[in-house]
Structure formats: C-alpha cells, structure tokens
Amino acid sequence: MADNFRVIFVGLAEGADSQAVTNALTEKLKTSPEKVAAFFNGKPLFAPCPKDKALKQAKLLSTLGIKSKLQQTAATQTASQTAYDSQRDQRLFDALDYITSSLIRLEEKLEDIEQRLPEVELSLPDENNEVWEDDDLMLDEPLSTEPKKRGNLVLYSLISTAVILLIVLAMYLLFPNLFSF
C-alpha cells in the first residue's frame, strides 16, 4: 500500500504579500480565492497523493512564496496502526497457544506421575511394620485423630509454574518494551 501525503500550509515566506500570493496561486491553479483563503486557514488545497507528487506540489507553493509541509494522511496511519495491531494480536495468540500447549503437557505429565505413584507406594516396604503384642496394646475405643493427608507437592508446583507463566505473559502484554531482546 503506497503512502499518501497531503500538503499543509505553514506560513508565508519573508517579504511575501498575502494578497499577491493569493492572486498568484488562484491564477496558477485556476481556483477561487475562497479556496486559497481556506488553505491559508489550514484546510487542504490538494487531494491526498503519493509522496513524489506531494513534493512537486510543495515545490510549486514554495516558488510562489508559501511555506508548506507534508503530512501523512489518516487513512495510511490507520492502515499502519491496523497492521501493527494485527501483528500484536498474532503474537498474543501465539503466546496463548504456547501457554495452553504447555499446560496440556504439564497436565499429561501430572497424570502420568499420579498413575505411577500408587505403584511406587505399593512396592515400598512399610517402615512402621512392627510386631505388636495383642493383649496389652489394644484399645477399646477408636482413636479420634485422623491420619495426615499427604500434600500434593507436584500439583502445587505445576500450578505455581502455570501462574508464573501467566504473570510473565501479562507483563509482556502490558509492557512490551520491557522485554525487547
């Protein structure tokens, strides 16, 4: 997509008479003095065009004693902003896809570990197996304390890893210049 530019009025050259410049410009472009006056007030005189044509228009104005500058049109700026947004969205979707696939792999590994865990517990000998004498140590009342539950250390570490990854992704999305490599 070619960039379009518009010639914008900046001011008159030193020693240039505004009435003489207005008359010369209306005669050169065969336009009305009202359009030239509107150009002096900030309205565009020419339609948006490629940069080389806009430079020729600015050169024509400078020969008549008018200072001007080129301004990129809003449509081009919007298109470049749209392209940037689409690239940003694509990077965001790629990052989310990566995190999702990482979480799926972690979940699969966790399930694999959970399946192996009962096998490992069964194969380990009990350390607390002692021979008890039945007559003196048996209590008539059941014990009120429940056995301690084993912590899911692996599960908690995987969840904390996922949370850290999400925090890093959020920081990357909020402050992209912070992570420029």
N, C-alpha and C positions, 0 to 999 in steps of 0.2 A: 504494500500500500504506500503510495507516494505521499509525502508530507505536503500539506497545503499551508500557504502563508498568506497573510493579509498585510498591506502597507498601512501603517498607523501614523498620524500626524504628530510630530514632536514640537515643532516651532518653526519660526521663520529665520532665515539667515540674517546676519547683522547687516543693517543698512537696507533691508528689503522693505518696500512699502506694501502693506497688506492689500490695498486696493489694486495696485499694479500687478501683484502676484495673482490675485483673484481674477483679474481680467485676462492675464496671460494664460492661466490654467483653463478658464472657461473656453477661451479661443482654441487652445491646443487640443483639448479633449472634446470640444463641441458639446458642452454640457451647460446646465443652468447655474447661475451664480448662487442659488439657494443650496444646491448640492455641494458646491465648493465651500460655502459657509458652514454647512453641516460637517464637512470633512475637517475643517478647522476646529470644530467643537467636539471632535472625537468619533464621529460616525465614519464608517468605511466608505471610501470612494470607489474602490475596485473590488471585484468578487475574489474570493479565495482562489489561489492559483499555485502552481509549483514554484519552488524557490527561485529558479533562474528567471522566470517571468516576473516574479515579485521584485527581484533585484533590478530588473530593467525599469519597472515602474518607479522604484525608489530613485534610480538614477535620473529618470525624466523629471521627477519632482525636485531633485537637487539642482538640476540645471535651471529651474525656474526660481530657485531661492527658497525652497521648502525643505526643512529638515524632517526626516521620517525614519521609522524603524520597522523591522519585520516582526510580525507576531504570528506564532503558530496558531492555527485555528483550533477551536474547541473540539471539533469532530476528530481531529487527529490526536489531540491529547486524550480524548475519551477512548479512542481505539487503543492507544498505547497503554492507558490505565487498565482497559479491559484485558489486554494481552497479559499484563503483569498479574492481574487478579486471577486469570485462568492458570497461569504458571504457579502461582501461590496455592490455588486450590488443588492443583495436581500434586504438588509437593505435600500438601496436607493429607490428601487421600493416600498417597504412597506411605507416609509415616503411619497413618492409622491402620493401613493394611499390614505394615510390618509389625506393629504392636499387636494387632489381632492374631496374626500368624504366630508370633512369639508366645502369646498367651495360650493358644491352642497347643503348641509344642510343650509348654510347661505343664498344662493340664494332662496331656498324654503321659509325660514323664511321671507326674504325681500319681496317676492311676497305676502305672507300671510299678512304682515303688510300693504303693498300697497293696498291690497283689502279691508282691514278693515278701512283704512284711510278715504276714501270718506264717509263711513257710519258715522264715528265719526264726520266729518265736517258737515254733514247734520243734525245730531242730536243736535249739539251745537247751542244755540241761538246766534243771531248776537248781538254783543255788540254795534255796531255802528248804530243800527236802531234808528233813532231819527225822530221825526215828523218835516218835513220841510215845510215851507210855500212856495208855488209855485211861488208867484208873484215876490218877490224881489231877490231870490237867484238863479234863473235860468240864466245861461249864454248862450249867443247866439253862442259863439264859443266853440268848443270842447277843452277839456284840452289836452295839449301836453305831459304831463307826463304819463308814463305807470305805472301800478301798480307793486309793488315789487314782484319779484318771490320768492317763498318760497324755502329755502335751503333744500337739501336732506341730512340732518344730518345723518340719519340712513344709507343711501347708502354710504356716505363718511366714516363713522365709520367702516362699514363692509369691504370696500375696503382697508382702512388703516390696519385693522386687518389681512387681507389676505397678504398684502405686508410685514407686520412684520413677519408673519409666514414664508413667503418665504425667508426673510433675515435670520431668525434663522436657517432654513434648509440649506441655503447656507453656513452659518458659521459652521454648524455641518459637512457638507461635506468637507469644506476646512480645518478645524481644528478639527478632530475627538477626539484628546486627550484633547481638551479643555472642552469637555462635558462628560468626563468619570465619571460615578456616582458610 
